[in-house]
Amino acid sequence: MAARSKARKRAFQILFESDQRGSAVTAVLADWIRHARTDERQPPVGEYTMQLVEGYAEHADRIDELIATYAVGWTLDRMPAVDRNLLRLGAYELIWEDAVPDAVVIDEAVQLAKEFSTDESPTFVNGLLGRLKELKPTLKRA
């Protein structure tokens, strides 16, 4: 698995854990970093993983607003937690990480949905991120 794919997977796991624990994503990231330093069996938390998690944390309110606005028929609370957090990560990377091609962001999110979520989730994640990609030039980045 490529380094950025591993970083995305770990960032997703941190966002998911944060969501499940009801804890700040930055606190969960700090726990992962601390755990990696004290348990030699745990790989270190990489720079790109930290960049994704911290970037999401910085824009979390706007990201949730975008997902809620464009997820037709779904509220954030009704979405499966896996899908919600894949969309959060994908939306952050799609809108704020210009160095990553949009198609790569969407494909990686779909692959994670195939691995961790329901049979319908890859289509849902692909559709919503595809919509955000189309709207990307008009989305306010603030």
C-alpha positions in Angstrom: 0.0 0.0 0.0 1.4 3.4 -1.0 2.5 5.8 1.8 -0.3 8.3 1.2 -2.9 5.5 1.1 -1.7 4.3 4.5 -1.8 7.9 5.8 -5.4 8.4 4.6 -6.4 5.1 6.3 -4.8 6.1 9.6 -6.4 9.6 9.4 -9.8 8.0 8.7 -9.3 5.7 11.8 -8.4 8.7 13.9 -11.5 10.6 12.7 -13.7 7.6 13.3 -12.3 7.0 16.8 -12.9 10.7 17.6 -16.5 10.4 16.4 -17.2 7.3 18.4 -15.6 8.5 21.6 -17.1 12.0 21.3 -13.6 13.4 21.7 -11.8 16.2 19.9 -10.0 14.8 16.8 -6.8 16.5 17.9 -7.0 14.8 21.3 -7.3 11.4 19.6 -4.4 12.3 17.3 -2.3 13.1 20.3 -3.3 9.8 21.9 -2.2 7.9 18.7 1.1 9.8 18.6 1.8 9.1 22.3 0.9 5.4 21.9 3.2 5.0 18.9 6.0 6.5 21.0 5.5 4.1 23.9 4.6 0.9 22.1 7.3 -0.2 19.6 4.8 -2.5 17.9 2.8 0.6 16.7 4.1 2.4 13.7 4.6 6.2 14.1 1.9 8.5 13.0 3.2 10.0 9.7 3.4 13.6 8.7 0.7 13.3 6.1 -1.7 11.6 8.5 -1.1 14.5 10.9 -1.6 17.0 8.1 -5.0 15.4 7.2 -6.3 15.2 10.7 -5.2 18.7 11.7 -6.5 20.1 8.4 -9.9 18.5 9.0 -9.9 19.8 12.6 -9.3 23.3 11.3 -12.2 23.2 8.8 -14.5 20.7 10.6 -17.5 23.0 10.9 -17.4 24.0 7.2 -16.9 20.4 6.1 -19.9 19.2 8.1 -21.9 22.1 6.7 -21.0 21.1 3.1 -21.7 17.4 3.7 -25.1 18.2 5.3 -26.0 20.6 2.5 -25.2 18.2 -0.4 -26.1 14.8 1.1 -29.6 14.7 -0.3 -31.9 12.9 2.0 -29.2 12.2 4.7 -28.4 14.1 7.8 -24.9 13.7 9.4 -26.5 11.9 12.4 -28.3 9.4 10.1 -25.2 8.5 8.1 -23.2 5.5 9.0 -20.2 6.7 11.1 -17.8 5.1 8.6 -19.3 7.0 5.7 -19.6 10.3 7.7 -15.9 10.2 8.5 -14.8 9.1 5.1 -16.7 12.0 3.7 -15.2 14.4 6.2 -11.7 13.3 5.3 -12.4 13.2 1.6 -14.0 16.7 1.6 -11.0 18.1 3.5 -8.5 16.7 1.1 -10.6 17.5 -2.0 -11.1 21.2 -1.1 -8.0 22.2 0.8 -5.2 19.9 -0.4 -4.5 21.2 -3.9 -1.4 19.0 -4.4 -3.6 15.9 -4.6 -5.5 15.2 -7.8 -9.3 15.1 -7.2 -9.7 11.7 -8.8 -7.2 10.2 -6.4 -9.0 11.7 -3.4 -12.3 10.3 -4.5 -10.9 6.9 -5.5 -9.1 6.5 -2.2 -12.3 7.4 -0.2 -14.3 4.9 -2.3 -11.7 2.2 -1.6 -11.8 2.8 2.1 -15.7 2.6 1.9 -15.4 -0.8 0.2 -13.0 -2.0 2.9 -14.8 -0.6 6.0 -18.5 0.1 5.2 -21.7 -1.3 3.6 -22.2 -2.4 0.0 -24.0 0.8 -0.8 -21.4 3.1 0.8 -18.9 3.3 -2.1 -21.6 4.6 -4.4 -22.8 7.1 -1.8 -19.2 8.3 -1.0 -18.3 8.5 -4.7 -21.5 10.5 -5.5 -21.2 13.0 -2.7 -17.5 13.7 -3.2 -18.1 13.9 -7.0 -20.7 16.6 -6.3 -18.3 18.5 -4.1 -15.6 18.2 -6.8 -18.0 19.7 -9.4 -18.8 22.6 -7.0 -15.2 23.0 -5.8 -14.6 26.2 -7.8 -17.6 27.9 -6.1 -17.2 26.5 -2.6 -16.0 29.1 -0.1 -12.8 27.9 1.5 -13.0 30.1 4.6 
